[in-house]
Amino acid sequence: MCGIVGYIGERQVKPVLLNCLYRLEYRGYDSCGIAVLEGDLAVYKDAVRVKVLDETLPQLIGGRAGIGHTRWATHGEPSQVNAHPHCDCTGKIAVVHNGVISNFQKLRRQLASEGHNFISETDTEVIPHLIEKYYEGDLEKAVAAALREVEGSYAIVVLRADEPKLVVARKDSPLIIAIGDRENFVASDVPAILDYTSRVIYLEDDDIGVVTSDNVKVSQHGVAVARKEHKISWSVKDAQKAGYEHFMLKEIHEQPKVIRDTIGGYISATEPIASLAMAGDTGLEDMLILACGTSYHAALVGKYMMEELLRVAVRTELASEFSYCGQTSAGSRVLVITQSGETADALKAIKKLKEEGCRVIVITNVVGSTASRIADQIVYTRAGPEISVAATKSFVAQLMALYWLALPYAKIDIRRLDSLVMGLRQLPGKVQRVLDNEAVISEYAQQLSKYENVFFIGRGVNFPVALEGALKLKEISYIHAEGYAAGELKHGPFALLGSDTPVVAIVAQDNTYEAMLTNIKEVKARRSPVIALVEEGNEEVKEVADSVITVPQVDVIFSPVVNTVVLQLLAYYAAEQRGCPIDFPRNLAKSVTVE
Ligand code: AGP
């Protein structure tokens, strides 16, 4: 979604802003722009990629302070005039903004009646005009006065002609200040600034900051506040492709390491499983898990896994629906899963849960993210920065966190527990074996890439894997894909089956096996080609499916991990075959910061 950068210091501002914008491209955008302070303000923007902006900018742009933005259109189509930065009537004040100003129409009418001239369709444009209205020689005060009128969410950076400083503010949209040596940066997220510094301050809601090249001052409602500096452990290398064609492929291949790192962060080689239990806890009672998208699929795997191992009832809800259906009781414990920690729907759900007196445990991959800061308890995954819009390694890391949360409370005999812990430790090797089978999987992907509709089916703990396989395929290859519980096909989707609609069947060696075999036969009877995922050594499924992809044997509880990696590779190679922009699929954004 939209990205923000800002710089003030001794370097030439143009290359710094462009470099930071390149680093934010993964968030998904349709337009971009910069404003630089060269005495006066100069604004350059258009509905183009950063590379095109870079190539068309005048060579000789001076200045040591500036702001930049990648826009993901919400109010008004992608166009030059709707791109950020936006300015006031005088052209002296420039603003970049992430979020949504919900009362912008009212503000716009009022400002227009006072003589302000609007040129874009955006909600953002009211902000520079409000600042202009309240400006009496003090930019910080004018920003504070303007924001008092504004409803909705925002992270903003404001630059004014002849004033060598950046004024920043946030509410319900992330913003960081990054500290350098006689230079400072502002960004909506960490990868933007990793080339320059790893020292970061996370702004809180209602903070207003004034950033100069050698000073950072933060206040709330006019009172100075101290914000802790954090050291980022991710390196620039973590956020680069490392020789892979796409971030997605690199991230798929990182999964053995991600599993090792995430599990390693929770347990040492010698630690007995019992000591994993959270201090003071006697068990996990009935549970609610909330999430969106791929994280929701992790939540569903968590449900099946916890219900089996813990024998508790686990409810899952889409965070985006929770406002309309969520019933909780005060004091209950709720798990929220969000890779980015910035998804607006997840944050809204967390706030609602906290108002209702629930205890919120957040599983997130981003240290310092908004979710991590408002949670009662945090379980970090260690996937490293995930750049590709399609979530891959973060999903597998979320599953590791869920196994870790569940296993200490499992109501199973000690032999099964020991074997699960051993199975968990062996997972990196098993995933590596799936990756070693990449060439075979890519051949099947090439077959799939020729179709326009594909079904994915699974049962039990592999039903969410079918959903995830379909989501991956549709988002990056644009092939229409549906994930179904295998038993549900005959309740409607059978009408769509035929020789032009292949079915990917995930067959697990558990109590769902016989039913899956029957489902494959039913699908074959409707002439749909079937690609089945089966455990190594299984000969029976080969007799009924058209093709078989084998996966290493694991306890069925861990089968979602190996099966999902196969489906990630299927999606990747199908998208590659179709020539799709894999890391930045159309219309999508990495972290969805609007409701
Ligand atoms: C999946 O590939 C997507 N990137 C998307 O569904 C994502 O999982 C969803 O937007 C939730 O994001 P979060 O985990 O950062 O909250």
Residues whose N, C-alpha, C, O or C-beta is under 5 A from the ligand:
A	BS01	AGP	C292 G293 T294 S295 I337 T338 Q339 S340 G341 T343 V389 A390 A391 K590 V592
